[in-house]
Amino acid sequence: MGLSPRIVNSAVKRGDEIYTAIRHSKAIHMAAMGGWSPPITSSEQGFVTDTGVFVDRQEAFRIAVECGQFTPKPHSSRNTLFSEDLW
């Protein structure tokens, strides 16, 4: 059985094109420089795992909690990950 994936970068994805950076703001800037027209929606923002898979903020939250990268505050109902949670 393999190891669980880990989150390695913030990312934005539109179609098959993905831009990654340590913060979403930097990935969004890079996407704009690459020709993306605004707005870059929240549904286009997520993270990339160490296996190279783009995941949305909710899936990233689950992955980060399961592999011990992030521990939510007790009694928090939040279920989305932000780059500031990790870096």
Phi and psi restraints in degrees (range 20) as a CNS / XPLOR table:
assign (resid 1 and name C) (resid 2 and name N)
       (resid 2 and name CA) (resid 2 and name C) 1.0 -81.2 20.0 2
assign (resid 2 and name N) (resid 2 and name CA)
       (resid 2 and name C) (resid 3 and name N) 1.0 169.9 20.0 2
assign (resid 2 and name C) (resid 3 and name N)
       (resid 3 and name CA) (resid 3 and name C) 1.0 -75.0 20.0 2
assign (resid 3 and name N) (resid 3 and name CA)
       (resid 3 and name C) (resid 4 and name N) 1.0 151.4 20.0 2
assign (resid 3 and name C) (resid 4 and name N)
       (resid 4 and name CA) (resid 4 and name C) 1.0 -68.3 20.0 2
assign (resid 4 and name N) (resid 4 and name CA)
       (resid 4 and name C) (resid 5 and name N) 1.0 148.7 20.0 2
assign (resid 4 and name C) (resid 5 and name N)
       (resid 5 and name CA) (resid 5 and name C) 1.0 -67.1 20.0 2
assign (resid 5 and name N) (resid 5 and name CA)
       (resid 5 and name C) (resid 6 and name N) 1.0 159.7 20.0 2
assign (resid 5 and name C) (resid 6 and name N)
       (resid 6 and name CA) (resid 6 and name C) 1.0 -125.5 20.0 2
assign (resid 6 and name N) (resid 6 and name CA)
       (resid 6 and name C) (resid 7 and name N) 1.0 155.0 20.0 2
assign (resid 6 and name C) (resid 7 and name N)
       (resid 7 and name CA) (resid 7 and name C) 1.0 -83.4 20.0 2
assign (resid 7 and name N) (resid 7 and name CA)
       (resid 7 and name C) (resid 8 and name N) 1.0 130.7 20.0 2
assign (resid 7 and name C) (resid 8 and name N)
       (resid 8 and name CA) (resid 8 and name C) 1.0 -119.6 20.0 2
assign (resid 8 and name N) (resid 8 and name CA)
       (resid 8 and name C) (resid 9 and name N) 1.0 -18.6 20.0 2
assign (resid 8 and name C) (resid 9 and name N)
       (resid 9 and name CA) (resid 9 and name C) 1.0 -157.9 20.0 2
assign (resid 9 and name N) (resid 9 and name CA)
       (resid 9 and name C) (resid 10 and name N) 1.0 151.7 20.0 2
assign (resid 9 and name C) (resid 10 and name N)
       (resid 10 and name CA) (resid 10 and name C) 1.0 -74.6 20.0 2
assign (resid 10 and name N) (resid 10 and name CA)
       (resid 10 and name C) (resid 11 and name N) 1.0 154.5 20.0 2
assign (resid 10 and name C) (resid 11 and name N)
       (resid 11 and name CA) (resid 11 and name C) 1.0 -154.5 20.0 2
assign (resid 11 and name N) (resid 11 and name CA)
       (resid 11 and name C) (resid 12 and name N) 1.0 157.8 20.0 2
assign (resid 11 and name C) (resid 12 and name N)
       (resid 12 and name CA) (resid 12 and name C) 1.0 -126.4 20.0 2
assign (resid 12 and name N) (resid 12 and name CA)
       (resid 12 and name C) (resid 13 and name N) 1.0 142.8 20.0 2
assign (resid 12 and name C) (resid 13 and name N)
       (resid 13 and name CA) (resid 13 and name C) 1.0 -136.7 20.0 2
assign (resid 13 and name N) (resid 13 and name CA)
       (resid 13 and name C) (resid 14 and name N) 1.0 132.6 20.0 2
assign (resid 13 and name C) (resid 14 and name N)
       (resid 14 and name CA) (resid 14 and name C) 1.0 -138.2 20.0 2
assign (resid 14 and name N) (resid 14 and name CA)
       (resid 14 and name C) (resid 15 and name N) 1.0 116.6 20.0 2
assign (resid 14 and name C) (resid 15 and name N)
       (resid 15 and name CA) (resid 15 and name C) 1.0 64.8 20.0 2
assign (resid 15 and name N) (resid 15 and name CA)
       (resid 15 and name C) (resid 16 and name N) 1.0 -128.6 20.0 2
assign (resid 15 and name C) (resid 16 and name N)
       (resid 16 and name CA) (resid 16 and name C) 1.0 -95.6 20.0 2
assign (resid 16 and name N) (resid 16 and name CA)
       (resid 16 and name C) (resid 17 and name N) 1.0 -0.6 20.0 2
assign (resid 16 and name C) (resid 17 and name N)
       (resid 17 and name CA) (resid 17 and name C) 1.0 -94.7 20.0 2
assign (resid 17 and name N) (resid 17 and name CA)
       (resid 17 and name C) (resid 18 and name N) 1.0 129.5 20.0 2
assign (resid 17 and name C) (resid 18 and name N)
       (resid 18 and name CA) (resid 18 and name C) 1.0 -128.3 20.0 2
assign (resid 18 and name N) (resid 18 and name CA)
       (resid 18 and name C) (resid 19 and name N) 1.0 134.6 20.0 2
assign (resid 18 and name C) (resid 19 and name N)
       (resid 19 and name CA) (resid 19 and name C) 1.0 -116.2 20.0 2
assign (resid 19 and name N) (resid 19 and name CA)
       (resid 19 and name C) (resid 20 and name N) 1.0 135.2 20.0 2
assign (resid 19 and name C) (resid 20 and name N)
       (resid 20 and name CA) (resid 20 and name C) 1.0 -123.6 20.0 2
assign (resid 20 and name N) (resid 20 and name CA)
       (resid 20 and name C) (resid 21 and name N) 1.0 153.2 20.0 2
assign (resid 20 and name C) (resid 21 and name N)
       (resid 21 and name CA) (resid 21 and name C) 1.0 -167.1 20.0 2
assign (resid 21 and name N) (resid 21 and name CA)
       (resid 21 and name C) (resid 22 and name N) 1.0 172.7 20.0 2
assign (resid 21 and name C) (resid 22 and name N)
       (resid 22 and name CA) (resid 22 and name C) 1.0 -69.9 20.0 2
assign (resid 22 and name N) (resid 22 and name CA)
       (resid 22 and name C) (resid 23 and name N) 1.0 -28.8 20.0 2
assign (resid 22 and name C) (resid 23 and name N)
       (resid 23 and name CA) (resid 23 and name C) 1.0 -124.2 20.0 2
assign (resid 23 and name N) (resid 23 and name CA)
       (resid 23 and name C) (resid 24 and name N) 1.0 149.3 20.0 2
assign (resid 23 and name C) (resid 24 and name N)
       (resid 24 and name CA) (resid 24 and name C) 1.0 -62.0 20.0 2
assign (resid 24 and name N) (resid 24 and name CA)
       (resid 24 and name C) (resid 25 and name N) 1.0 -37.4 20.0 2
assign (resid 24 and name C) (resid 25 and name N)
       (resid 25 and name CA) (resid 25 and name C) 1.0 -59.2 20.0 2
assign (resid 25 and name N) (resid 25 and name CA)
       (resid 25 and name C) (resid 26 and name N) 1.0 -38.8 20.0 2
assign (resid 25 and name C) (resid 26 and name N)
       (resid 26 and name CA) (resid 26 and name C) 1.0 -70.3 20.0 2
assign (resid 26 and name N) (resid 26 and name CA)
       (resid 26 and name C) (resid 27 and name N) 1.0 -41.1 20.0 2
assign (resid 26 and name C) (resid 27 and name N)
       (resid 27 and name CA) (resid 27 and name C) 1.0 -63.3 20.0 2
assign (resid 27 and name N) (resid 27 and name CA)
       (resid 27 and name C) (resid 28 and name N) 1.0 -39.8 20.0 2
assign (resid 27 and name C) (resid 28 and name N)
       (resid 28 and name CA) (resid 28 and name C) 1.0 -64.4 20.0 2
assign (resid 28 and name N) (resid 28 and name CA)
       (resid 28 and name C) (resid 29 and name N) 1.0 -43.2 20.0 2
assign (resid 28 and name C) (resid 29 and name N)
       (resid 29 and name CA) (resid 29 and name C) 1.0 -60.3 20.0 2
assign (resid 29 and name N) (resid 29 and name CA)
       (resid 29 and name C) (resid 30 and name N) 1.0 -44.8 20.0 2
assign (resid 29 and name C) (resid 30 and name N)
       (resid 30 and name CA) (resid 30 and name C) 1.0 -63.4 20.0 2
assign (resid 30 and name N) (resid 30 and name CA)
       (resid 30 and name C) (resid 31 and name N) 1.0 -39.8 20.0 2
assign (resid 30 and name C) (resid 31 and name N)
       (resid 31 and name CA) (resid 31 and name C) 1.0 -64.2 20.0 2
assign (resid 31 and name N) (resid 31 and name CA)
       (resid 31 and name C) (resid 32 and name N) 1.0 -41.8 20.0 2
assign (resid 31 and name C) (resid 32 and name N)
       (resid 32 and name CA) (resid 32 and name C) 1.0 -63.3 20.0 2
assign (resid 32 and name N) (resid 32 and name CA)
       (resid 32 and name C) (resid 33 and name N) 1.0 -41.5 20.0 2
assign (resid 32 and name C) (resid 33 and name N)
       (resid 33 and name CA) (resid 33 and name C) 1.0 -65.1 20.0 2
assign (resid 33 and name N) (resid 33 and name CA)
       (resid 33 and name C) (resid 34 and name N) 1.0 -28.0 20.0 2
assign (resid 33 and name C) (resid 34 and name N)
       (resid 34 and name CA) (resid 34 and name C) 1.0 -82.7 20.0 2
assign (resid 34 and name N) (resid 34 and name CA)
       (resid 34 and name C) (resid 35 and name N) 1.0 0.4 20.0 2
assign (resid 34 and name C) (resid 35 and name N)
       (resid 35 and name CA) (resid 35 and name C) 1.0 108.4 20.0 2
assign (resid 35 and name N) (resid 35 and name CA)
       (resid 35 and name C) (resid 36 and name N) 1.0 0.8 20.0 2
assign (resid 35 and name C) (resid 36 and name N)
       (resid 36 and name CA) (resid 36 and name C) 1.0 -67.9 20.0 2
assign (resid 36 and name N) (resid 36 and name CA)
       (resid 36 and name C) (resid 37 and name N) 1.0 137.4 20.0 2
assign (resid 36 and name C) (resid 37 and name N)
       (resid 37 and name CA) (resid 37 and name C) 1.0 -91.8 20.0 2
assign (resid 37 and name N) (resid 37 and name CA)
       (resid 37 and name C) (resid 38 and name N) 1.0 143.5 20.0 2
assign (resid 37 and name C) (resid 38 and name N)
       (resid 38 and name CA) (resid 38 and name C) 1.0 -71.6 20.0 2
assign (resid 38 and name N) (resid 38 and name CA)
       (resid 38 and name C) (resid 39 and name N) 1.0 162.9 20.0 2
assign (resid 38 and name C) (resid 39 and name N)
       (resid 39 and name CA) (resid 39 and name C) 1.0 -85.3 20.0 2
assign (resid 39 and name N) (resid 39 and name CA)
       (resid 39 and name C) (resid 40 and name N) 1.0 156.5 20.0 2
assign (resid 39 and name C) (resid 40 and name N)
       (resid 40 and name CA) (resid 40 and name C) 1.0 -96.2 20.0 2
assign (resid 40 and name N) (resid 40 and name CA)
       (resid 40 and name C) (resid 41 and name N) 1.0 110.4 20.0 2
assign (resid 40 and name C) (resid 41 and name N)
       (resid 41 and name CA) (resid 41 and name C) 1.0 -77.8 20.0 2
assign (resid 41 and name N) (resid 41 and name CA)
       (resid 41 and name C) (resid 42 and name N) 1.0 163.3 20.0 2
assign (resid 41 and name C) (resid 42 and name N)
       (resid 42 and name CA) (resid 42 and name C) 1.0 -62.9 20.0 2
assign (resid 42 and name N) (resid 42 and name CA)
       (resid 42 and name C) (resid 43 and name N) 1.0 -29.9 20.0 2
assign (resid 42 and name C) (resid 43 and name N)
       (resid 43 and name CA) (resid 43 and name C) 1.0 -70.7 20.0 2
assign (resid 43 and name N) (resid 43 and name CA)
       (resid 43 and name C) (resid 44 and name N) 1.0 -16.1 20.0 2
assign (resid 43 and name C) (resid 44 and name N)
       (resid 44 and name CA) (resid 44 and name C) 1.0 -92.0 20.0 2
assign (resid 44 and name N) (resid 44 and name CA)
       (resid 44 and name C) (resid 45 and name N) 1.0 -2.8 20.0 2
assign (resid 44 and name C) (resid 45 and name N)
       (resid 45 and name CA) (resid 45 and name C) 1.0 -100.6 20.0 2
assign (resid 45 and name N) (resid 45 and name CA)
       (resid 45 and name C) (resid 46 and name N) 1.0 138.8 20.0 2
assign (resid 45 and name C) (resid 46 and name N)
       (resid 46 and name CA) (resid 46 and name C) 1.0 -168.1 20.0 2
assign (resid 46 and name N) (resid 46 and name CA)
       (resid 46 and name C) (resid 47 and name N) 1.0 -143.5 20.0 2
assign (resid 46 and name C) (resid 47 and name N)
       (resid 47 and name CA) (resid 47 and name C) 1.0 -142.9 20.0 2
assign (resid 47 and name N) (resid 47 and name CA)
       (resid 47 and name C) (resid 48 and name N) 1.0 165.0 20.0 2
assign (resid 47 and name C) (resid 48 and name N)
       (resid 48 and name CA) (resid 48 and name C) 1.0 -116.5 20.0 2
assign (resid 48 and name N) (resid 48 and name CA)
       (resid 48 and name C) (resid 49 and name N) 1.0 137.9 20.0 2
assign (resid 48 and name C) (resid 49 and name N)
       (resid 49 and name CA) (resid 49 and name C) 1.0 -88.0 20.0 2
assign (resid 49 and name N) (resid 49 and name CA)
       (resid 49 and name C) (resid 50 and name N) 1.0 170.4 20.0 2
assign (resid 49 and name C) (resid 50 and name N)
       (resid 50 and name CA) (resid 50 and name C) 1.0 -68.3 20.0 2
assign (resid 50 and name N) (resid 50 and name CA)
       (resid 50 and name C) (resid 51 and name N) 1.0 -6.9 20.0 2
assign (resid 50 and name C) (resid 51 and name N)
       (resid 51 and name CA) (resid 51 and name C) 1.0 -97.4 20.0 2
assign (resid 51 and name N) (resid 51 and name CA)
       (resid 51 and name C) (resid 52 and name N) 1.0 4.3 20.0 2
assign (resid 51 and name C) (resid 52 and name N)
       (resid 52 and name CA) (resid 52 and name C) 1.0 83.4 20.0 2
assign (resid 52 and name N) (resid 52 and name CA)
       (resid 52 and name C) (resid 53 and name N) 1.0 14.0 20.0 2
assign (resid 52 and name C) (resid 53 and name N)
       (resid 53 and name CA) (resid 53 and name C) 1.0 -95.5 20.0 2
assign (resid 53 and name N) (resid 53 and name CA)
       (resid 53 and name C) (resid 54 and name N) 1.0 132.8 20.0 2
assign (resid 53 and name C) (resid 54 and name N)
       (resid 54 and name CA) (resid 54 and name C) 1.0 -80.1 20.0 2
assign (resid 54 and name N) (resid 54 and name CA)
       (resid 54 and name C) (resid 55 and name N) 1.0 132.3 20.0 2
assign (resid 54 and name C) (resid 55 and name N)
       (resid 55 and name CA) (resid 55 and name C) 1.0 -130.5 20.0 2
assign (resid 55 and name N) (resid 55 and name CA)
       (resid 55 and name C) (resid 56 and name N) 1.0 149.9 20.0 2
assign (resid 55 and name C) (resid 56 and name N)
       (resid 56 and name CA) (resid 56 and name C) 1.0 -74.0 20.0 2
assign (resid 56 and name N) (resid 56 and name CA)
       (resid 56 and name C) (resid 57 and name N) 1.0 174.8 20.0 2
assign (resid 56 and name C) (resid 57 and name N)
       (resid 57 and name CA) (resid 57 and name C) 1.0 -62.4 20.0 2
assign (resid 57 and name N) (resid 57 and name CA)
       (resid 57 and name C) (resid 58 and name N) 1.0 -33.5 20.0 2
assign (resid 57 and name C) (resid 58 and name N)
       (resid 58 and name CA) (resid 58 and name C) 1.0 -70.8 20.0 2
assign (resid 58 and name N) (resid 58 and name CA)
       (resid 58 and name C) (resid 59 and name N) 1.0 -45.4 20.0 2
assign (resid 58 and name C) (resid 59 and name N)
       (resid 59 and name CA) (resid 59 and name C) 1.0 -65.5 20.0 2
assign (resid 59 and name N) (resid 59 and name CA)
       (resid 59 and name C) (resid 60 and name N) 1.0 -38.5 20.0 2
assign (resid 59 and name C) (resid 60 and name N)
       (resid 60 and name CA) (resid 60 and name C) 1.0 -62.2 20.0 2
assign (resid 60 and name N) (resid 60 and name CA)
       (resid 60 and name C) (resid 61 and name N) 1.0 -39.6 20.0 2
assign (resid 60 and name C) (resid 61 and name N)
       (resid 61 and name CA) (resid 61 and name C) 1.0 -59.2 20.0 2
assign (resid 61 and name N) (resid 61 and name CA)
       (resid 61 and name C) (resid 62 and name N) 1.0 -48.5 20.0 2
assign (resid 61 and name C) (resid 62 and name N)
       (resid 62 and name CA) (resid 62 and name C) 1.0 -60.5 20.0 2
assign (resid 62 and name N) (resid 62 and name CA)
       (resid 62 and name C) (resid 63 and name N) 1.0 -45.3 20.0 2
assign (resid 62 and name C) (resid 63 and name N)
       (resid 63 and name CA) (resid 63 and name C) 1.0 -62.8 20.0 2
assign (resid 63 and name N) (resid 63 and name CA)
       (resid 63 and name C) (resid 64 and name N) 1.0 -48.0 20.0 2
assign (resid 63 and name C) (resid 64 and name N)
       (resid 64 and name CA) (resid 64 and name C) 1.0 -62.1 20.0 2
assign (resid 64 and name N) (resid 64 and name CA)
       (resid 64 and name C) (resid 65 and name N) 1.0 -38.3 20.0 2
assign (resid 64 and name C) (resid 65 and name N)
       (resid 65 and name CA) (resid 65 and name C) 1.0 -69.3 20.0 2
assign (resid 65 and name N) (resid 65 and name CA)
       (resid 65 and name C) (resid 66 and name N) 1.0 -46.9 20.0 2
assign (resid 65 and name C) (resid 66 and name N)
       (resid 66 and name CA) (resid 66 and name C) 1.0 -62.0 20.0 2
assign (resid 66 and name N) (resid 66 and name CA)
       (resid 66 and name C) (resid 67 and name N) 1.0 -36.0 20.0 2
assign (resid 66 and name C) (resid 67 and name N)
       (resid 67 and name CA) (resid 67 and name C) 1.0 -94.4 20.0 2
assign (resid 67 and name N) (resid 67 and name CA)
       (resid 67 and name C) (resid 68 and name N) 1.0 2.8 20.0 2
assign (resid 67 and name C) (resid 68 and name N)
       (resid 68 and name CA) (resid 68 and name C) 1.0 84.3 20.0 2
assign (resid 68 and name N) (resid 68 and name CA)
       (resid 68 and name C) (resid 69 and name N) 1.0 13.0 20.0 2
assign (resid 68 and name C) (resid 69 and name N)
       (resid 69 and name CA) (resid 69 and name C) 1.0 -76.3 20.0 2
assign (resid 69 and name N) (resid 69 and name CA)
       (resid 69 and name C) (resid 70 and name N) 1.0 -24.3 20.0 2
assign (resid 69 and name C) (resid 70 and name N)
       (resid 70 and name CA) (resid 70 and name C) 1.0 -146.7 20.0 2
assign (resid 70 and name N) (resid 70 and name CA)
       (resid 70 and name C) (resid 71 and name N) 1.0 137.1 20.0 2
assign (resid 70 and name C) (resid 71 and name N)
       (resid 71 and name CA) (resid 71 and name C) 1.0 -119.5 20.0 2
assign (resid 71 and name N) (resid 71 and name CA)
       (resid 71 and name C) (resid 72 and name N) 1.0 114.3 20.0 2
assign (resid 71 and name C) (resid 72 and name N)
       (resid 72 and name CA) (resid 72 and name C) 1.0 -66.6 20.0 2
assign (resid 72 and name N) (resid 72 and name CA)
       (resid 72 and name C) (resid 73 and name N) 1.0 154.8 20.0 2
assign (resid 72 and name C) (resid 73 and name N)
       (resid 73 and name CA) (resid 73 and name C) 1.0 -65.6 20.0 2
assign (resid 73 and name N) (resid 73 and name CA)
       (resid 73 and name C) (resid 74 and name N) 1.0 144.9 20.0 2
assign (resid 73 and name C) (resid 74 and name N)
       (resid 74 and name CA) (resid 74 and name C) 1.0 -56.1 20.0 2
assign (resid 74 and name N) (resid 74 and name CA)
       (resid 74 and name C) (resid 75 and name N) 1.0 139.9 20.0 2
assign (resid 74 and name C) (resid 75 and name N)
       (resid 75 and name CA) (resid 75 and name C) 1.0 67.9 20.0 2
assign (resid 75 and name N) (resid 75 and name CA)
       (resid 75 and name C) (resid 76 and name N) 1.0 13.8 20.0 2
assign (resid 75 and name C) (resid 76 and name N)
       (resid 76 and name CA) (resid 76 and name C) 1.0 -80.1 20.0 2
assign (resid 76 and name N) (resid 76 and name CA)
       (resid 76 and name C) (resid 77 and name N) 1.0 139.4 20.0 2
assign (resid 76 and name C) (resid 77 and name N)
       (resid 77 and name CA) (resid 77 and name C) 1.0 -100.0 20.0 2
assign (resid 77 and name N) (resid 77 and name CA)
       (resid 77 and name C) (resid 78 and name N) 1.0 1.9 20.0 2
assign (resid 77 and name C) (resid 78 and name N)
       (resid 78 and name CA) (resid 78 and name C) 1.0 -65.1 20.0 2
assign (resid 78 and name N) (resid 78 and name CA)
       (resid 78 and name C) (resid 79 and name N) 1.0 141.6 20.0 2
assign (resid 78 and name C) (resid 79 and name N)
       (resid 79 and name CA) (resid 79 and name C) 1.0 -135.7 20.0 2
assign (resid 79 and name N) (resid 79 and name CA)
       (resid 79 and name C) (resid 80 and name N) 1.0 22.3 20.0 2
assign (resid 79 and name C) (resid 80 and name N)
       (resid 80 and name CA) (resid 80 and name C) 1.0 -123.4 20.0 2
assign (resid 80 and name N) (resid 80 and name CA)
       (resid 80 and name C) (resid 81 and name N) 1.0 147.6 20.0 2
assign (resid 80 and name C) (resid 81 and name N)
       (resid 81 and name CA) (resid 81 and name C) 1.0 -98.9 20.0 2
assign (resid 81 and name N) (resid 81 and name CA)
       (resid 81 and name C) (resid 82 and name N) 1.0 142.9 20.0 2
assign (resid 81 and name C) (resid 82 and name N)
       (resid 82 and name CA) (resid 82 and name C) 1.0 -122.1 20.0 2
assign (resid 82 and name N) (resid 82 and name CA)
       (resid 82 and name C) (resid 83 and name N) 1.0 148.6 20.0 2
assign (resid 82 and name C) (resid 83 and name N)
       (resid 83 and name CA) (resid 83 and name C) 1.0 -57.7 20.0 2
assign (resid 83 and name N) (resid 83 and name CA)
       (resid 83 and name C) (resid 84 and name N) 1.0 -32.3 20.0 2
assign (resid 83 and name C) (resid 84 and name N)
       (resid 84 and name CA) (resid 84 and name C) 1.0 -65.0 20.0 2
assign (resid 84 and name N) (resid 84 and name CA)
       (resid 84 and name C) (resid 85 and name N) 1.0 -19.5 20.0 2
assign (resid 84 and name C) (resid 85 and name N)
       (resid 85 and name CA) (resid 85 and name C) 1.0 -69.2 20.0 2
assign (resid 85 and name N) (resid 85 and name CA)
       (resid 85 and name C) (resid 86 and name N) 1.0 -24.4 20.0 2
assign (resid 85 and name C) (resid 86 and name N)
       (resid 86 and name CA) (resid 86 and name C) 1.0 -109.9 20.0 2
assign (resid 86 and name N) (resid 86 and name CA)
       (resid 86 and name C) (resid 87 and name N) 1.0 -36.2 20.0 2
